[in-house]
């Protein structure tokens, strides 16, 4: 695995070289070593290099002693007008061998820049010259041989080249495979519509039947009150549920019988709303005392006596039956008055 790091190699930032011509025979230049190991590789492998293809241009160096420092040439302005540097120097460690005890290890390094060209042609790239300082010795120069970059364009066959008009879009016949998704979607939509119609009709019918078979308010209230009879819920910890059940049954009855929104009202608001109704005073006062006692039990943690508990359901039942009877008597009088008027 390639380890992208400098490891022990130290980059000497103060020593930066510019691109310069290839160095002649190293025998005539003390401290200059001409090296093999330069490479030019395409990032996207092709048979040839085309305009705008990117390539890695660099060197490989083996046996680098741990602690060796390098300075790289400055290619930030490119090599020439036709060859540009896309990415600056990158140094990779290909291999690292530990030295014996007391000896430095050795590394195999690879350094490269990424270049490209936007003009076709043949270009001789500059040699790569590095400054190297090994531990315990002076500075020398490594010069890697230059390589040639040949950039091509896509050839045009002028012999058979002929100008044609712009062709319109090709129209292919529809296949069953193409129609199938739309067909399935239409069937699914039709099924959903049919299901929705069936659901609406069914619930509308149920609602109509429910209205036809809806029980009178006094029957519903008396049934609920009948479930609260007995002393099973007189214990202090159950009295809150007991009185809530009694008063809720009366609240629902008052809503249906008198049109007073008792479910959202306080006790005072309920009986203010009932004050003008046709309710006997003794019945009105008994029901009000029952509601007030229920408020004490629910909100003030009042513990009602057995006598008070025993009277709760009978008071509620008496309120329902007498007010319902009053309603029947009133309707009978109205009907009789109407018959008498017709006879006249």
C-alpha positions in Angstrom: 0.0 0.0 0.0 1.4 3.4 -0.9 1.9 5.6 2.1 1.5 9.3 1.2 3.9 10.9 3.7 7.4 12.3 4.0 8.2 10.0 6.9 11.7 10.9 7.9 12.5 12.8 4.7 12.7 16.5 5.5 11.7 19.1 2.8 14.1 22.0 2.8 11.8 24.9 2.1 14.6 27.4 1.7 16.1 25.5 -1.3 13.7 25.9 -4.2 14.8 25.3 -7.8 13.3 26.5 -11.1 13.1 24.3 -14.2 16.3 24.4 -16.1 17.9 22.6 -19.0 19.1 19.1 -18.7 22.5 18.7 -17.0 25.4 17.4 -19.2 27.7 14.6 -18.2 28.0 14.4 -14.4 31.7 13.9 -14.7 32.2 17.6 -15.6 29.9 18.8 -12.8 31.1 17.9 -9.3 28.2 17.3 -6.9 25.7 16.8 -9.8 24.4 13.2 -10.4 22.5 12.3 -13.5 19.7 9.8 -12.6 17.4 7.4 -14.2 13.9 6.9 -12.8 11.9 9.7 -14.3 8.4 8.8 -15.5 5.4 10.2 -17.4 2.1 8.4 -16.8 -1.5 9.1 -17.8 -4.0 9.3 -15.0 -6.7 8.0 -17.4 -5.0 5.2 -19.3 -5.3 5.5 -23.2 -3.4 4.3 -26.2 -2.3 7.9 -26.8 -2.4 11.3 -25.0 -5.2 13.6 -26.2 -5.6 17.3 -25.7 -6.5 18.1 -22.0 -5.5 14.7 -20.7 -3.8 14.8 -17.3 -0.5 13.1 -16.7 1.9 12.5 -13.8 5.4 13.7 -14.4 8.0 12.8 -11.8 10.7 10.5 -10.5 11.3 7.4 -8.4 14.3 7.1 -6.1 15.3 4.0 -4.1 17.7 3.6 -1.2 17.0 7.0 0.3 18.6 7.1 3.8 16.2 8.0 6.6 16.7 11.7 7.5 17.6 12.8 3.9 16.2 16.2 2.9 15.1 17.3 -0.5 14.2 20.6 -2.3 12.1 20.4 -5.4 12.1 22.7 -8.5 9.4 25.4 -8.6 6.9 24.5 -11.4 4.1 26.8 -10.2 4.2 28.8 -13.4 4.3 25.7 -15.6 7.0 24.5 -18.0 6.0 26.6 -21.1 2.9 28.1 -22.7 1.8 24.8 -24.1 2.3 22.6 -21.0 0.6 23.6 -17.7 1.0 22.3 -14.1 -2.4 21.3 -12.7 -1.2 20.1 -9.3 2.0 20.8 -7.4 4.6 18.4 -6.1 3.4 15.4 -4.2 5.9 13.0 -2.5 4.8 9.4 -1.8 6.7 6.8 0.2 6.5 3.5 -1.7 8.5 1.4 0.7 10.4 1.7 4.0 13.0 -0.7 5.3 14.2 -0.6 8.9 17.9 -0.4 9.4 19.9 -2.5 11.8 20.3 -1.5 15.4 21.9 1.9 15.4 21.6 2.3 11.6 19.1 4.5 9.7 16.4 2.9 7.6 16.0 3.4 3.8 13.0 4.5 1.8 11.8 4.2 -1.8 10.2 7.6 -2.8 8.1 8.8 -5.7 7.5 12.5 -6.4 5.4 13.9 -9.1 3.4 16.9 -10.4 0.2 16.7 -12.6 0.5 18.3 -16.0 -1.7 18.8 -19.0 -1.6 20.4 -22.5 -4.4 22.1 -24.5 -2.4 22.2 -27.7 -1.4 19.2 -29.9 2.3 18.8 -30.4 5.5 17.2 -29.3 7.1 18.8 -26.2 10.4 18.0 -24.5 9.8 18.4 -20.7 12.4 19.9 -18.5 14.7 17.6 -16.5 13.8 17.2 -12.8 16.6 18.6 -10.7 16.5 18.0 -6.9 18.8 19.3 -4.1 19.6 16.5 -1.7 21.2 16.7 1.7 22.1 13.4 3.3 22.7 13.1 7.0 26.3 13.9 7.9 27.2 15.0 4.4 26.9 18.1 2.1 24.3 19.0 -0.5 24.4 17.5 -4.0 22.1 17.7 -7.0 20.1 14.9 -8.6 19.1 15.4 -12.2 16.5 13.0 -13.7 16.5 12.7 -17.5 13.8 14.7 -19.3 11.0 13.0 -21.1 9.0 13.8 -24.2 5.3 14.5 -24.2 3.4 14.0 -27.4 -0.2 15.3 -27.5 -2.7 14.4 -30.2 -6.1 15.5 -31.3 -8.9 13.3 -32.5 -8.3 12.9 -36.2 -10.9 13.9 -38.7 -11.2 11.8 -41.9 -11.3 14.5 -44.5 -11.6 12.0 -47.3 -15.0 10.9 -46.4 -16.1 14.0 -44.5 -19.4 15.3 -45.7 -21.6 18.0 -44.2 -25.2 16.8 -43.3 -28.3 18.6 -42.1 -29.2 18.2 -38.4 -31.3 15.2 -38.1 -34.5 15.1 -36.1 -35.2 12.8 -33.3 -35.7 9.2 -34.2 -39.2 8.0 -33.4 -39.6 4.4 -32.2 -42.9 2.6 -31.9 -44.2 2.1 -28.4 -43.8 -1.3 -26.9 -46.0 -3.1 -24.4 -43.1 -2.8 -21.8 -43.2 1.0 -22.1 -47.0 1.1 -21.8 -47.2 -1.3 -18.9 -46.2 1.1 -16.1 -48.9 3.6 -17.2 -51.5 0.8 -17.5 -50.7 -0.4 -14.0 -50.9 3.1 -12.6 -54.3 3.7 -14.2 -55.7 0.5 -12.8 -54.3 1.3 -9.4 -55.9 4.7 -9.5 -59.2 3.3 -10.6 -59.1 0.8 -7.8 -58.4 3.6 -5.3 -61.3 5.7 -6.6 -63.7 2.7 -6.4 -62.5 1.9 -2.8 -63.0 5.5 -1.8 -66.5 5.6 -3.2 -67.4 2.3 -1.5 -66.0 3.6 1.8 -67.9 6.9 1.7 -71.2 5.2 0.8 -70.8 2.6 3.5 -70.0 5.2 6.2 -72.8 7.5 5.0 -75.2 4.6 5.2 -74.0 3.7 8.7 -74.3 7.4 9.7 -77.9 7.5 8.5 -78.8 4.3 10.2 -77.1 5.6 13.4 -79.3 8.7 13.2 -82.4 6.6 12.7 -81.6 4.3 15.6 -80.1 7.0 17.9 -81.4 6.5 21.4 -83.0 9.4 23.3 -80.7 11.4 25.5 -82.6 10.4 28.7 -82.2 6.7 28.0 -78.4 7.1 27.4 -78.0 9.1 30.6 -80.1 6.7 32.7 -78.1 3.7 31.4 -74.8 5.4 32.4 -76.1 6.3 35.8 -77.3 2.8 36.4 -73.7 1.5 36.0 -72.7 3.8 38.9 -75.2 2.4 41.4 -74.0 0.7 44.5 -71.2 1.5 46.9 -68.3 0.0 44.9 -66.9 3.5 44.1 -67.5 5.2 47.4 -64.0 4.6 48.7 -62.1 8.0 49.0 -59.6 7.0 46.2 -62.5 6.1 43.8 -64.8 9.1 44.6 -63.2 11.3 41.9 -64.1 8.7 39.2 -67.5 8.2 40.7 -68.5 11.8 40.7 -66.9 12.4 37.3 -69.1 9.6 35.9 -72.3 11.0 37.5 -71.7 14.6 36.4 -70.5 13.7 32.9 -73.7 11.7 32.3 -75.7 14.8 33.4 -73.6 17.2 31.3 -74.3 15.1 28.1 -78.0 15.0 28.9 -78.1 18.8 29.5 -76.4 19.3 26.1 -78.9 17.2 24.3 -82.0 18.3 26.3 -81.4 22.1 26.7 -78.7 22.9 24.1 -76.3 24.2 26.8 -72.7 23.5 26.1 -72.2 21.9 29.5 -69.1 19.7 28.5 -66.9 22.8 28.3 -68.5 24.9 31.1 -67.9 25.3 34.8 -70.7 24.4 37.3 -71.6 28.1 37.7 -71.8 28.6 33.9 -74.0 25.4 33.5 -76.6 26.5 36.0 -76.5 30.1 34.8 -77.5 28.6 31.4 -80.2 26.5 33.0 -81.7 29.3 35.2 -84.2 30.3 32.6 -85.3 26.8 31.7 -88.5 25.0 32.8 -86.9 23.2 35.8 -88.5 23.0 39.2 -86.6 24.9 41.9 -86.0 22.0 44.2 -84.7 19.9 41.3 -82.5 22.8 40.1 -81.0 23.2 43.6 -80.4 19.5 44.2 -78.6 19.2 40.9 -76.5 22.3 41.6 -75.5 20.9 45.0 -74.5 17.6 43.4 -72.3 19.4 40.8 -70.6 21.6 43.6 -69.9 18.5 45.7 -68.4 16.8 42.7 -66.1 19.8 42.2 -65.0 19.6 45.8 -64.2 15.9 45.4 -62.4 16.3 42.1 -60.4 19.5 42.8 -60.3 20.1 46.5 -59.7 16.4 47.5 -62.9 16.4 49.6 -64.0 13.0 50.9 -67.8 12.8 50.7 -69.8 10.9 53.3 -71.6 7.6 52.6 -74.9 9.5 52.9 -73.8 12.1 50.2 -72.5 9.3 48.0 -75.8 7.4 48.3 -77.8 10.4 47.2 -75.7 11.3 44.2 -77.1 8.8 41.7 -80.8 9.2 42.8 -80.5 13.0 42.5 -79.1 12.6 39.0 -81.8 10.1 38.0 -84.5 12.3 39.4 -83.2 15.3 37.4 -83.2 13.3 34.2 -86.6 11.7 34.6 -88.5 14.8 35.8 -87.0 17.1 33.1 -87.7 14.5 30.5 -91.3 14.2 31.7 -91.6 18.0 31.6 -90.6 17.9 28.0 -93.2 15.3 27.2 -95.9 17.3 29.0 -94.9 20.4 27.1 -95.1 18.6 23.8 -98.5 17.2 24.7 -99.9 20.6 25.6 -98.5 22.0 22.4 -100.2 19.2 20.4 -103.5 19.6 22.2 -103.5 23.4 21.7 -102.9 22.8 18.0 -105.9 20.3 17.8 -108.1 22.8 19.6 -107.2 25.6 17.3 -108.0 23.4 14.3 -111.5 22.5 15.8 -112.3 26.2 16.1 
